[in-house]
Amino acid sequence: MQQNKKMEFLVGSFVLVGICAVLIMIFQVADVKSLGSNDTYTLHAEFDNIGSLKVRSPVKVGGVVVGRVTSIGLNPDNLLPLVSMNVSSDFQEFPETSSVQILTSGLIGEQYVSLVPGFVFDDEEMLVDGDYVEDTKSALVLENLIGQVLYSLGGSDDSEKGE
């Protein structure tokens, strides 16, 4: 009887440790930093092309994550992609001359938004909650580049055949 209870306790403990390990791995893979709400402010930007940018993609400054993309939609006025992003309140020193661009991690990695701080002049305003970042650079779509290269190579072959 004593041996049976000891075995049940060990099996139960092993199962609990296993469940905890699986939960920790889930939180690591999902990149969950905290369960509470952090103080953030929202910035908006319009792009010509967002490529494969997704909601929850990181917003980085010099490779450091300072926020996340919260929504992606179309501006009903001009039908351009509109990206909204939350930036941590710890980083409120971005002047209005800042720019955002969509970059790719590695050659074919995930896309993220890079926030490039602008110059601070004496009378320069800082970006606050709800502001639009005017200076944007769209995503570089690999398929478009390959198509342009193939088109230019095809065009040069046709001109050589005509000579």
N, C-alpha and C positions, 0 to 999 in steps of 0.2 A: 504494500500500500504506500509506504514512504517513497519507494523508488518510482512509483507511478506518478505521484504528485510532483516530484523533482523533474521528471521527464516532461510533464505537461508545462511546468513553469519555464523550462529551457526552450521548448518549442514555441510557447507564447512570446517569450522575449525575443527569439530569433525572428518571428513574424513581425513584431512591432519595429524592430530595428530595420528590417527590410522595407516596411511601409514608409518609415521616415526617410530612408535612403532614396526611395523612388520619388517622394515629394520634393526632396532637395534637388534631385536631378531635373525634375519638371520645372522648378523655379529657375534653375540655372539656364536651361534651354530656352525658356520663355523670356529670359532676361528681365525678370521681375526684381527691381531694386528695393522696393518697399511696398508694404500693403496700404499705408496711409497716403493721403493726398499731399503732395508737395506744393509749395507756392510757385506758381508759374504765371507767365503772361503770354498772350497769343500774338503772333505775327502772321501776316498774310503776304503771299507773293503770287504773281501771275507769270506763267511760263508759256513759251510757244509749244514746247514738247516736254513732257515729264518722263518719257521712256517707260520703264517698269517700276517707278517709284511706288511704294505702298504705304498705307497707313501704318503707323508705329515704326517707320524707318527712322534712323537716328538723324538728329541735327547736330553737326559737329563744327567746332572752331579749332582749326589746326590739328585735327585728329581726336580732339577731346569731345565726348558727347555732352552737350549742354541742353538737349531737349529731344522731342519726338514729333513726328508728323501726326497731326490729329485728324485731319480730314482732307480729302481730295475731291474736287468737284469742278463744274464748269461755271464760269462767270456768265450769267444769262445775257449781259449786255454785249459782250464781244466774243463769246464762245471760246475763250481761252481757259486752259486748266488753271484752277485756283487752288493753291496749297496753303493750308493753315497749319501752323506748328506752335507747340507750346515750348517755351524756353524757360529754364529755371530762373527764379527771381534772384539767385545769387549772381547772375550775369546780366545786369541791367545797364551796362556801360557801352551799348552799341549806338554809335551816332547814326543819324539819318543817311549819311553817305555810305553806309554799309551795303554790301551786295550779297546775294545768295546765288548759288549755282548747284546743279545736280551733278554729282560725281559718282563714279563706280569704284568700289573696293576691288582692287586687282583688275585683271583683264576682263573677266566675266562674272565678277562678284555682285553682291547686292548694291543697290543704289542708295545714296544718302544725300541729304541736303547739307551743303557746306556754307556756313555763314562767315563771310569775310568782313571783319571790322573795317570801317572807313576811317577817314581822317577826321580829327577833332579840331574844329576851328573855334575861335572865341565865341561866336554867336550860334554855334551848332546845337541843334536840338538832339535829344536822345530818343531812341525808339521806345515807345510805351505800349501798353496793352491795346491791341486792336489796330496798330499801325500797319501800313503796307510798305514792303520793301520794294522800291522802284527799280533798282538795278538788278536784273536777273539774267542768268545764263542758263539756257535749256540743256537738257540731257544730250549727251553724245550717243546716238543710237548706232550700235555696231553694224546692224543690217544695212542702214543707210550708207555708211562709209564703204562697206563691201560693194554695194550696188554702184556707188560713184566710181570706185576703182575699176570695177568690171566694165562699166559704161565707157570710161575714159580709155581703157585698154582696147575695147571693141572699136571705138571711134578711131584710134590710131591705126588699127589694122586695116580698116576700110580706106583710109586716106592713102596708105602705102600701096594697096592693090590698084588704086586708080591711077597711079603714076606710070 
